[in-house]
Amino acid sequence: MEGEIIFNIDVMLAKRKMGLTELAQRVGITPANMSILKTGKARAVRISTLAKLCEALNCQPGDLLEYRKE
């Protein structure tokens, strides 16, 4: 039985009153790739991308990532 990592990007976007497109521009990735991260369909994420997300959203990695057991 494996758990999963959930990206809480939508929660942070709401708290920061920021749109997905604006975040994608700040991080330097396409809105399509940002959507993949947001919906949890990403198979991997680069540490540098995670760092840019934290910078853009003024948060810590733990604010974005959550582990859930199945």
mmCIF file of the N, C-alpha and C atoms, coordinates in Angstrom:
data_MODEL
# 
_entry.id   MODEL 
# 
loop_
_atom_site.group_PDB 
_atom_site.id 
_atom_site.type_symbol 
_atom_site.label_atom_id 
_atom_site.label_alt_id 
_atom_site.label_comp_id 
_atom_site.label_asym_id 
_atom_site.label_entity_id 
_atom_site.label_seq_id 
_atom_site.pdbx_PDB_ins_code 
_atom_site.Cartn_x 
_atom_site.Cartn_y 
_atom_site.Cartn_z 
_atom_site.occupancy 
_atom_site.B_iso_or_equiv 
_atom_site.pdbx_formal_charge 
_atom_site.auth_seq_id 
_atom_site.auth_comp_id 
_atom_site.auth_asym_id 
_atom_site.auth_atom_id 
_atom_site.pdbx_PDB_model_num 
ATOM 1   N N  . MET A 1 1  ? 0.840  -1.179 0.000   1.00 0.00 ? 1  MET A N  1 
ATOM 2   C CA . MET A 1 1  ? 0.000  0.000  0.000   1.00 0.00 ? 1  MET A CA 1 
ATOM 3   C C  . MET A 1 1  ? 0.890  1.249  0.000   1.00 0.00 ? 1  MET A C  1 
ATOM 4   N N  . GLU A 1 2  ? 0.724  2.063  -1.019  1.00 0.00 ? 2  GLU A N  1 
ATOM 5   C CA . GLU A 1 2  ? 1.514  3.286  -1.118  1.00 0.00 ? 2  GLU A CA 1 
ATOM 6   C C  . GLU A 1 2  ? 0.648  4.510  -0.902  1.00 0.00 ? 2  GLU A C  1 
ATOM 7   N N  . GLY A 1 3  ? 1.245  5.542  -0.382  1.00 0.00 ? 3  GLY A N  1 
ATOM 8   C CA . GLY A 1 3  ? 0.572  6.823  -0.271  1.00 0.00 ? 3  GLY A CA 1 
ATOM 9   C C  . GLY A 1 3  ? 0.869  7.651  -1.502  1.00 0.00 ? 3  GLY A C  1 
ATOM 10  N N  . GLU A 1 4  ? 0.477  8.901  -1.453  1.00 0.00 ? 4  GLU A N  1 
ATOM 11  C CA . GLU A 1 4  ? 0.738  9.792  -2.578  1.00 0.00 ? 4  GLU A CA 1 
ATOM 12  C C  . GLU A 1 4  ? 1.092  11.182 -2.068  1.00 0.00 ? 4  GLU A C  1 
ATOM 13  N N  . ILE A 1 5  ? 1.820  11.904 -2.897  1.00 0.00 ? 5  ILE A N  1 
ATOM 14  C CA . ILE A 1 5  ? 2.173  13.289 -2.600  1.00 0.00 ? 5  ILE A CA 1 
ATOM 15  C C  . ILE A 1 5  ? 1.171  14.180 -3.320  1.00 0.00 ? 5  ILE A C  1 
ATOM 16  N N  . ILE A 1 6  ? 0.564  15.079 -2.577  1.00 0.00 ? 6  ILE A N  1 
ATOM 17  C CA . ILE A 1 6  ? -0.420 16.017 -3.115  1.00 0.00 ? 6  ILE A CA 1 
ATOM 18  C C  . ILE A 1 6  ? 0.206  17.407 -3.149  1.00 0.00 ? 6  ILE A C  1 
ATOM 19  N N  . PHE A 1 7  ? 0.054  18.091 -4.288  1.00 0.00 ? 7  PHE A N  1 
ATOM 20  C CA . PHE A 1 7  ? 0.478  19.486 -4.396  1.00 0.00 ? 7  PHE A CA 1 
ATOM 21  C C  . PHE A 1 7  ? -0.695 20.378 -4.036  1.00 0.00 ? 7  PHE A C  1 
ATOM 22  N N  . ASN A 1 8  ? -0.520 21.235 -3.067  1.00 0.00 ? 8  ASN A N  1 
ATOM 23  C CA . ASN A 1 8  ? -1.561 22.165 -2.644  1.00 0.00 ? 8  ASN A CA 1 
ATOM 24  C C  . ASN A 1 8  ? -1.362 23.548 -3.267  1.00 0.00 ? 8  ASN A C  1 
ATOM 25  N N  . ILE A 1 9  ? -1.035 23.567 -4.543  1.00 0.00 ? 9  ILE A N  1 
ATOM 26  C CA . ILE A 1 9  ? -0.802 24.830 -5.233  1.00 0.00 ? 9  ILE A CA 1 
ATOM 27  C C  . ILE A 1 9  ? -2.065 25.672 -5.248  1.00 0.00 ? 9  ILE A C  1 
ATOM 28  N N  . ASP A 1 10 ? -3.221 25.036 -5.458  1.00 0.00 ? 10 ASP A N  1 
ATOM 29  C CA . ASP A 1 10 ? -4.468 25.795 -5.523  1.00 0.00 ? 10 ASP A CA 1 
ATOM 30  C C  . ASP A 1 10 ? -4.763 26.523 -4.216  1.00 0.00 ? 10 ASP A C  1 
ATOM 31  N N  . VAL A 1 11 ? -4.429 25.886 -3.085  1.00 0.00 ? 11 VAL A N  1 
ATOM 32  C CA . VAL A 1 11 ? -4.629 26.505 -1.777  1.00 0.00 ? 11 VAL A CA 1 
ATOM 33  C C  . VAL A 1 11 ? -3.748 27.750 -1.650  1.00 0.00 ? 11 VAL A C  1 
ATOM 34  N N  . MET A 1 12 ? -2.475 27.610 -2.040  1.00 0.00 ? 12 MET A N  1 
ATOM 35  C CA . MET A 1 12 ? -1.552 28.741 -1.937  1.00 0.00 ? 12 MET A CA 1 
ATOM 36  C C  . MET A 1 12 ? -1.933 29.862 -2.910  1.00 0.00 ? 12 MET A C  1 
ATOM 37  N N  . LEU A 1 13 ? -2.404 29.501 -4.100  1.00 0.00 ? 13 LEU A N  1 
ATOM 38  C CA . LEU A 1 13 ? -2.851 30.518 -5.060  1.00 0.00 ? 13 LEU A CA 1 
ATOM 39  C C  . LEU A 1 13 ? -4.008 31.318 -4.483  1.00 0.00 ? 13 LEU A C  1 
ATOM 40  N N  . ALA A 1 14 ? -4.946 30.645 -3.853  1.00 0.00 ? 14 ALA A N  1 
ATOM 41  C CA . ALA A 1 14 ? -6.094 31.327 -3.258  1.00 0.00 ? 14 ALA A CA 1 
ATOM 42  C C  . ALA A 1 14 ? -5.646 32.256 -2.127  1.00 0.00 ? 14 ALA A C  1 
ATOM 43  N N  . LYS A 1 15 ? -4.727 31.773 -1.295  1.00 0.00 ? 15 LYS A N  1 
ATOM 44  C CA . LYS A 1 15 ? -4.235 32.597 -0.186  1.00 0.00 ? 15 LYS A CA 1 
ATOM 45  C C  . LYS A 1 15 ? -3.503 33.838 -0.689  1.00 0.00 ? 15 LYS A C  1 
ATOM 46  N N  . ARG A 1 16 ? -2.818 33.701 -1.822  1.00 0.00 ? 16 ARG A N  1 
ATOM 47  C CA . ARG A 1 16 ? -2.031 34.818 -2.371  1.00 0.00 ? 16 ARG A CA 1 
ATOM 48  C C  . ARG A 1 16 ? -2.820 35.641 -3.397  1.00 0.00 ? 16 ARG A C  1 
ATOM 49  N N  . LYS A 1 17 ? -4.076 35.219 -3.653  1.00 0.00 ? 17 LYS A N  1 
ATOM 50  C CA . LYS A 1 17 ? -4.924 35.888 -4.657  1.00 0.00 ? 17 LYS A CA 1 
ATOM 51  C C  . LYS A 1 17 ? -4.184 36.028 -5.989  1.00 0.00 ? 17 LYS A C  1 
ATOM 52  N N  . MET A 1 18 ? -3.636 34.915 -6.442  1.00 0.00 ? 18 MET A N  1 
ATOM 53  C CA . MET A 1 18 ? -2.832 34.873 -7.661  1.00 0.00 ? 18 MET A CA 1 
ATOM 54  C C  . MET A 1 18 ? -3.426 33.827 -8.600  1.00 0.00 ? 18 MET A C  1 
ATOM 55  N N  . GLY A 1 19 ? -3.334 34.077 -9.890  1.00 0.00 ? 19 GLY A N  1 
ATOM 56  C CA . GLY A 1 19 ? -3.818 33.130 -10.877 1.00 0.00 ? 19 GLY A CA 1 
ATOM 57  C C  . GLY A 1 19 ? -2.730 32.153 -11.302 1.00 0.00 ? 19 GLY A C  1 
ATOM 58  N N  . LEU A 1 20 ? -3.168 31.058 -11.902 1.00 0.00 ? 20 LEU A N  1 
ATOM 59  C CA . LEU A 1 20 ? -2.248 30.019 -12.353 1.00 0.00 ? 20 LEU A CA 1 
ATOM 60  C C  . LEU A 1 20 ? -1.281 30.546 -13.416 1.00 0.00 ? 20 LEU A C  1 
ATOM 61  N N  . THR A 1 21 ? -1.786 31.369 -14.329 1.00 0.00 ? 21 THR A N  1 
ATOM 62  C CA . THR A 1 21 ? -0.939 31.911 -15.396 1.00 0.00 ? 21 THR A CA 1 
ATOM 63  C C  . THR A 1 21 ? 0.147  32.823 -14.834 1.00 0.00 ? 21 THR A C  1 
ATOM 64  N N  . GLU A 1 22 ? -0.226 33.662 -13.878 1.00 0.00 ? 22 GLU A N  1 
ATOM 65  C CA . GLU A 1 22 ? 0.763  34.547 -13.250 1.00 0.00 ? 22 GLU A CA 1 
ATOM 66  C C  . GLU A 1 22 ? 1.841  33.742 -12.534 1.00 0.00 ? 22 GLU A C  1 
ATOM 67  N N  . LEU A 1 23 ? 1.426  32.705 -11.816 1.00 0.00 ? 23 LEU A N  1 
ATOM 68  C CA . LEU A 1 23 ? 2.400  31.860 -11.116 1.00 0.00 ? 23 LEU A CA 1 
ATOM 69  C C  . LEU A 1 23 ? 3.328  31.179 -12.111 1.00 0.00 ? 23 LEU A C  1 
ATOM 70  N N  . ALA A 1 24 ? 2.774  30.660 -13.203 1.00 0.00 ? 24 ALA A N  1 
ATOM 71  C CA . ALA A 1 24 ? 3.591  30.008 -14.230 1.00 0.00 ? 24 ALA A CA 1 
ATOM 72  C C  . ALA A 1 24 ? 4.637  30.980 -14.775 1.00 0.00 ? 24 ALA A C  1 
ATOM 73  N N  . GLN A 1 25 ? 4.246  32.230 -15.009 1.00 0.00 ? 25 GLN A N  1 
ATOM 74  C CA . GLN A 1 25 ? 5.191  33.237 -15.515 1.00 0.00 ? 25 GLN A CA 1 
ATOM 75  C C  . GLN A 1 25 ? 6.286  33.511 -14.498 1.00 0.00 ? 25 GLN A C  1 
ATOM 76  N N  . ARG A 1 26 ? 5.903  33.635 -13.238 1.00 0.00 ? 26 ARG A N  1 
ATOM 77  C CA . ARG A 1 26 ? 6.900  33.911 -12.186 1.00 0.00 ? 26 ARG A CA 1 
ATOM 78  C C  . ARG A 1 26 ? 7.890  32.767 -12.018 1.00 0.00 ? 26 ARG A C  1 
ATOM 79  N N  . VAL A 1 27 ? 7.396  31.537 -12.179 1.00 0.00 ? 27 VAL A N  1 
ATOM 80  C CA . VAL A 1 27 ? 8.247  30.362 -11.996 1.00 0.00 ? 27 VAL A CA 1 
ATOM 81  C C  . VAL A 1 27 ? 9.058  30.066 -13.254 1.00 0.00 ? 27 VAL A C  1 
ATOM 82  N N  . GLY A 1 28 ? 8.533  30.468 -14.405 1.00 0.00 ? 28 GLY A N  1 
ATOM 83  C CA . GLY A 1 28 ? 9.247  30.237 -15.652 1.00 0.00 ? 28 GLY A CA 1 
ATOM 84  C C  . GLY A 1 28 ? 8.898  28.921 -16.315 1.00 0.00 ? 28 GLY A C  1 
ATOM 85  N N  . ILE A 1 29 ? 7.670  28.442 -16.101 1.00 0.00 ? 29 ILE A N  1 
ATOM 86  C CA . ILE A 1 29 ? 7.210  27.242 -16.792 1.00 0.00 ? 29 ILE A CA 1 
ATOM 87  C C  . ILE A 1 29 ? 5.902  27.571 -17.509 1.00 0.00 ? 29 ILE A C  1 
ATOM 88  N N  . THR A 1 30 ? 5.488  26.708 -18.404 1.00 0.00 ? 30 THR A N  1 
ATOM 89  C CA . THR A 1 30 ? 4.275  26.968 -19.168 1.00 0.00 ? 30 THR A CA 1 
ATOM 90  C C  . THR A 1 30 ? 3.041  26.790 -18.283 1.00 0.00 ? 30 THR A C  1 
ATOM 91  N N  . PRO A 1 31 ? 1.972  27.504 -18.608 1.00 0.00 ? 31 PRO A N  1 
ATOM 92  C CA . PRO A 1 31 ? 0.724  27.300 -17.862 1.00 0.00 ? 31 PRO A CA 1 
ATOM 93  C C  . PRO A 1 31 ? 0.251  25.842 -17.921 1.00 0.00 ? 31 PRO A C  1 
ATOM 94  N N  . ALA A 1 32 ? 0.498  25.164 -19.042 1.00 0.00 ? 32 ALA A N  1 
ATOM 95  C CA . ALA A 1 32 ? 0.110  23.749 -19.154 1.00 0.00 ? 32 ALA A CA 1 
ATOM 96  C C  . ALA A 1 32 ? 0.865  22.894 -18.140 1.00 0.00 ? 32 ALA A C  1 
ATOM 97  N N  . ASN A 1 33 ? 2.176  23.123 -18.006 1.00 0.00 ? 33 ASN A N  1 
ATOM 98  C CA . ASN A 1 33 ? 2.959  22.361 -17.020 1.00 0.00 ? 33 ASN A CA 1 
ATOM 99  C C  . ASN A 1 33 ? 2.563  22.727 -15.594 1.00 0.00 ? 33 ASN A C  1 
ATOM 100 N N  . MET A 1 34 ? 2.228  23.993 -15.360 1.00 0.00 ? 34 MET A N  1 
ATOM 101 C CA . MET A 1 34 ? 1.776  24.399 -14.025 1.00 0.00 ? 34 MET A CA 1 
ATOM 102 C C  . MET A 1 34 ? 0.458  23.694 -13.695 1.00 0.00 ? 34 MET A C  1 
ATOM 103 N N  . SER A 1 35 ? -0.404 23.562 -14.689 1.00 0.00 ? 35 SER A N  1 
ATOM 104 C CA . SER A 1 35 ? -1.675 22.872 -14.493 1.00 0.00 ? 35 SER A CA 1 
ATOM 105 C C  . SER A 1 35 ? -1.453 21.403 -14.143 1.00 0.00 ? 35 SER A C  1 
ATOM 106 N N  . ILE A 1 36 ? -0.477 20.782 -14.774 1.00 0.00 ? 36 ILE A N  1 
ATOM 107 C CA . ILE A 1 36 ? -0.137 19.385 -14.481 1.00 0.00 ? 36 ILE A CA 1 
ATOM 108 C C  . ILE A 1 36 ? 0.312  19.247 -13.024 1.00 0.00 ? 36 ILE A C  1 
ATOM 109 N N  . LEU A 1 37 ? 1.120  20.187 -12.557 1.00 0.00 ? 37 LEU A N  1 
ATOM 110 C CA . LEU A 1 37 ? 1.539  20.169 -11.151 1.00 0.00 ? 37 LEU A CA 1 
ATOM 111 C C  . LEU A 1 37 ? 0.329  20.362 -10.235 1.00 0.00 ? 37 LEU A C  1 
ATOM 112 N N  . LYS A 1 38 ? -0.494 21.342 -10.558 1.00 0.00 ? 38 LYS A N  1 
ATOM 113 C CA . LYS A 1 38 ? -1.640 21.685 -9.721  1.00 0.00 ? 38 LYS A CA 1 
ATOM 114 C C  . LYS A 1 38 ? -2.627 20.533 -9.590  1.00 0.00 ? 38 LYS A C  1 
ATOM 115 N N  . THR A 1 39 ? -2.851 19.806 -10.677 1.00 0.00 ? 39 THR A N  1 
ATOM 116 C CA . THR A 1 39 ? -3.828 18.725 -10.649 1.00 0.00 ? 39 THR A CA 1 
ATOM 117 C C  . THR A 1 39 ? -3.262 17.409 -10.118 1.00 0.00 ? 39 THR A C  1 
ATOM 118 N N  . GLY A 1 40 ? -1.964 17.384 -9.814  1.00 0.00 ? 40 GLY A N  1 
ATOM 119 C CA . GLY A 1 40 ? -1.355 16.186 -9.254  1.00 0.00 ? 40 GLY A CA 1 
ATOM 120 C C  . GLY A 1 40 ? -1.003 15.127 -10.278 1.00 0.00 ? 40 GLY A C  1 
ATOM 121 N N  . LYS A 1 41 ? -0.977 15.497 -11.552 1.00 0.00 ? 41 LYS A N  1 
ATOM 122 C CA . LYS A 1 41 ? -0.670 14.530 -12.600 1.00 0.00 ? 41 LYS A CA 1 
ATOM 123 C C  . LYS A 1 41 ? 0.820  14.449 -12.920 1.00 0.00 ? 41 LYS A C  1 
ATOM 124 N N  . ALA A 1 42 ? 1.617  15.286 -12.277 1.00 0.00 ? 42 ALA A N  1 
ATOM 125 C CA . ALA A 1 42 ? 3.064  15.284 -12.520 1.00 0.00 ? 42 ALA A CA 1 
ATOM 126 C C  . ALA A 1 42 ? 3.689  14.018 -11.938 1.00 0.00 ? 42 ALA A C  1 
ATOM 127 N N  . ARG A 1 43 ? 4.618  13.438 -12.681 1.00 0.00 ? 43 ARG A N  1 
ATOM 128 C CA . ARG A 1 43 ? 5.334  12.250 -12.200 1.00 0.00 ? 43 ARG A CA 1 
ATOM 129 C C  . ARG A 1 43 ? 6.556  12.634 -11.377 1.00 0.00 ? 43 ARG A C  1 
ATOM 130 N N  . ALA A 1 44 ? 7.051  13.842 -11.613 1.00 0.00 ? 44 ALA A N  1 
ATOM 131 C CA . ALA A 1 44 ? 8.244  14.320 -10.905 1.00 0.00 ? 44 ALA A CA 1 
ATOM 132 C C  . ALA A 1 44 ? 8.245  15.844 -10.929 1.00 0.00 ? 44 ALA A C  1 
ATOM 133 N N  . VAL A 1 45 ? 8.997  16.419 -10.024 1.00 0.00 ? 45 VAL A N  1 
ATOM 134 C CA . VAL A 1 45 ? 9.178  17.870 -10.021 1.00 0.00 ? 45 VAL A CA 1 
ATOM 135 C C  . VAL A 1 45 ? 10.633 18.152 -9.659  1.00 0.00 ? 45 VAL A C  1 
ATOM 136 N N  . ARG A 1 46 ? 11.227 19.067 -10.365 1.00 0.00 ? 46 ARG A N  1 
ATOM 137 C CA . ARG A 1 46 ? 12.619 19.431 -10.070 1.00 0.00 ? 46 ARG A CA 1 
ATOM 138 C C  . ARG A 1 46 ? 12.677 20.243 -8.785  1.00 0.00 ? 46 ARG A C  1 
ATOM 139 N N  . ILE A 1 47 ? 13.739 20.050 -8.058  1.00 0.00 ? 47 ILE A N  1 
ATOM 140 C CA . ILE A 1 47 ? 13.949 20.815 -6.829  1.00 0.00 ? 47 ILE A CA 1 
ATOM 141 C C  . ILE A 1 47 ? 14.031 22.307 -7.160  1.00 0.00 ? 47 ILE A C  1 
ATOM 142 N N  . SER A 1 48 ? 14.637 22.640 -8.286  1.00 0.00 ? 48 SER A N  1 
ATOM 143 C CA . SER A 1 48 ? 14.735 24.054 -8.681  1.00 0.00 ? 48 SER A CA 1 
ATOM 144 C C  . SER A 1 48 ? 13.351 24.642 -8.945  1.00 0.00 ? 48 SER A C  1 
ATOM 145 N N  . THR A 1 49 ? 12.447 23.846 -9.510  1.00 0.00 ? 49 THR A N  1 
ATOM 146 C CA . THR A 1 49 ? 11.071 24.315 -9.735  1.00 0.00 ? 49 THR A CA 1 
ATOM 147 C C  . THR A 1 49 ? 10.353 24.496 -8.409  1.00 0.00 ? 49 THR A C  1 
ATOM 148 N N  . LEU A 1 50 ? 10.544 23.566 -7.489  1.00 0.00 ? 50 LEU A N  1 
ATOM 149 C CA . LEU A 1 50 ? 9.948  23.684 -6.165  1.00 0.00 ? 50 LEU A CA 1 
ATOM 150 C C  . LEU A 1 50 ? 10.455 24.946 -5.463  1.00 0.00 ? 50 LEU A C  1 
ATOM 151 N N  . ALA A 1 51 ? 11.742 25.220 -5.595  1.00 0.00 ? 51 ALA A N  1 
ATOM 152 C CA . ALA A 1 51 ? 12.325 26.421 -4.985  1.00 0.00 ? 51 ALA A CA 1 
ATOM 153 C C  . ALA A 1 51 ? 11.714 27.686 -5.600  1.00 0.00 ? 51 ALA A C  1 
ATOM 154 N N  . LYS A 1 52 ? 11.521 27.684 -6.914  1.00 0.00 ? 52 LYS A N  1 
ATOM 155 C CA . LYS A 1 52 ? 10.913 28.849 -7.581  1.00 0.00 ? 52 LYS A CA 1 
ATOM 156 C C  . LYS A 1 52 ? 9.456  29.021 -7.167  1.00 0.00 ? 52 LYS A C  1 
ATOM 157 N N  . LEU A 1 53 ? 8.736  27.909 -6.990  1.00 0.00 ? 53 LEU A N  1 
ATOM 158 C CA . LEU A 1 53 ? 7.358  27.989 -6.499  1.00 0.00 ? 53 LEU A CA 1 
ATOM 159 C C  . LEU A 1 53 ? 7.317  28.622 -5.106  1.00 0.00 ? 53 LEU A C  1 
ATOM 160 N N  . CYS A 1 54 ? 8.226  28.187 -4.244  1.00 0.00 ? 54 CYS A N  1 
ATOM 161 C CA . CYS A 1 54 ? 8.297  28.742 -2.888  1.00 0.00 ? 54 CYS A CA 1 
ATOM 162 C C  . CYS A 1 54 ? 8.620  30.229 -2.917  1.00 0.00 ? 54 CYS A C  1 
ATOM 163 N N  . GLU A 1 55 ? 9.530  30.619 -3.808  1.00 0.00 ? 55 GLU A N  1 
ATOM 164 C CA . GLU A 1 55 ? 9.893  32.037 -3.944  1.00 0.00 ? 55 GLU A CA 1 
ATOM 165 C C  . GLU A 1 55 ? 8.690  32.848 -4.418  1.00 0.00 ? 55 GLU A C  1 
ATOM 166 N N  . ALA A 1 56 ? 8.016  32.367 -5.455  1.00 0.00 ? 56 ALA A N  1 
ATOM 167 C CA . ALA A 1 56 ? 6.889  33.097 -6.043  1.00 0.00 ? 56 ALA A CA 1 
ATOM 168 C C  . ALA A 1 56 ? 5.707  33.203 -5.082  1.00 0.00 ? 56 ALA A C  1 
ATOM 169 N N  . LEU A 1 57 ? 5.507  32.157 -4.281  1.00 0.00 ? 57 LEU A N  1 
ATOM 170 C CA . LEU A 1 57 ? 4.362  32.128 -3.365  1.00 0.00 ? 57 LEU A CA 1 
ATOM 171 C C  . LEU A 1 57 ? 4.733  32.525 -1.935  1.00 0.00 ? 57 LEU A C  1 
ATOM 172 N N  . ASN A 1 58 ? 6.012  32.839 -1.718  1.00 0.00 ? 58 ASN A N  1 
ATOM 173 C CA . ASN A 1 58 ? 6.497  33.230 -0.394  1.00 0.00 ? 58 ASN A CA 1 
ATOM 174 C C  . ASN A 1 58 ? 6.076  32.193 0.655   1.00 0.00 ? 58 ASN A C  1 
ATOM 175 N N  . CYS A 1 59 ? 6.484  30.938 0.417   1.00 0.00 ? 59 CYS A N  1 
ATOM 176 C CA . CYS A 1 59 ? 6.089  29.862 1.317   1.00 0.00 ? 59 CYS A CA 1 
ATOM 177 C C  . CYS A 1 59 ? 7.221  28.847 1.451   1.00 0.00 ? 59 CYS A C  1 
ATOM 178 N N  . GLN A 1 60 ? 6.992  27.841 2.254   1.00 0.00 ? 60 GLN A N  1 
ATOM 179 C CA . GLN A 1 60 ? 7.930  26.750 2.458   1.00 0.00 ? 60 GLN A CA 1 
ATOM 180 C C  . GLN A 1 60 ? 7.454  25.529 1.664   1.00 0.00 ? 60 GLN A C  1 
ATOM 181 N N  . PRO A 1 61 ? 8.363  24.598 1.320   1.00 0.00 ? 61 PRO A N  1 
ATOM 182 C CA . PRO A 1 61 ? 7.948  23.394 0.586   1.00 0.00 ? 61 PRO A CA 1 
ATOM 183 C C  . PRO A 1 61 ? 6.794  22.643 1.276   1.00 0.00 ? 61 PRO A C  1 
ATOM 184 N N  . GLY A 1 62 ? 6.814  22.603 2.578   1.00 0.00 ? 62 GLY A N  1 
ATOM 185 C CA . GLY A 1 62 ? 5.756  21.915 3.323   1.00 0.00 ? 62 GLY A CA 1 
ATOM 186 C C  . GLY A 1 62 ? 4.394  22.562 3.179   1.00 0.00 ? 62 GLY A C  1 
ATOM 187 N N  . ASP A 1 63 ? 4.364  23.838 2.760   1.00 0.00 ? 63 ASP A N  1 
ATOM 188 C CA . ASP A 1 63 ? 3.088  24.504 2.501   1.00 0.00 ? 63 ASP A CA 1 
ATOM 189 C C  . ASP A 1 63 ? 2.476  24.002 1.193   1.00 0.00 ? 63 ASP A C  1 
ATOM 190 N N  . LEU A 1 64 ? 3.319  23.507 0.309   1.00 0.00 ? 64 LEU A N  1 
ATOM 191 C CA . LEU A 1 64 ? 2.868  23.062 -1.016  1.00 0.00 ? 64 LEU A CA 1 
ATOM 192 C C  . LEU A 1 64 ? 2.642  21.561 -1.102  1.00 0.00 ? 64 LEU A C  1 
ATOM 193 N N  . LEU A 1 65 ? 3.405  20.792 -0.339  1.00 0.00 ? 65 LEU A N  1 
ATOM 194 C CA . LEU A 1 65 ? 3.380  19.341 -0.455  1.00 0.00 ? 65 LEU A CA 1 
ATOM 195 C C  . LEU A 1 65 ? 2.694  18.692 0.749   1.00 0.00 ? 65 LEU A C  1 
ATOM 196 N N  . GLU A 1 66 ? 1.933  17.639 0.459   1.00 0.00 ? 66 GLU A N  1 
ATOM 197 C CA . GLU A 1 66 ? 1.252  16.909 1.521   1.00 0.00 ? 66 GLU A CA 1 
ATOM 198 C C  . GLU A 1 66 ? 1.335  15.417 1.169   1.00 0.00 ? 66 GLU A C  1 
ATOM 199 N N  . TYR A 1 67 ? 1.591  14.592 2.170   1.00 0.00 ? 67 TYR A N  1 
ATOM 200 C CA . TYR A 1 67 ? 1.618  13.141 1.973   1.00 0.00 ? 67 TYR A CA 1 
ATOM 201 C C  . TYR A 1 67 ? 0.307  12.561 2.507   1.00 0.00 ? 67 TYR A C  1 
ATOM 202 N N  . ARG A 1 68 ? -0.339 11.765 1.670   1.00 0.00 ? 68 ARG A N  1 
ATOM 203 C CA . ARG A 1 68 ? -1.589 11.106 2.085   1.00 0.00 ? 68 ARG A CA 1 
ATOM 204 C C  . ARG A 1 68 ? -1.461 9.607  1.877   1.00 0.00 ? 68 ARG A C  1 
ATOM 205 N N  . LYS A 1 69 ? -1.813 8.856  2.923   1.00 0.00 ? 69 LYS A N  1 
ATOM 206 C CA . LYS A 1 69 ? -1.837 7.395  2.793   1.00 0.00 ? 69 LYS A CA 1 
ATOM 207 C C  . LYS A 1 69 ? -3.119 7.008  2.068   1.00 0.00 ? 69 LYS A C  1 
ATOM 208 N N  . GLU A 1 70 ? -3.028 5.940  1.305   1.00 0.00 ? 70 GLU A N  1 
ATOM 209 C CA . GLU A 1 70 ? -4.231 5.471  0.590   1.00 0.00 ? 70 GLU A CA 1 
ATOM 210 C C  . GLU A 1 70 ? -5.124 4.687  1.520   1.00 0.00 ? 70 GLU A C  1 
# 
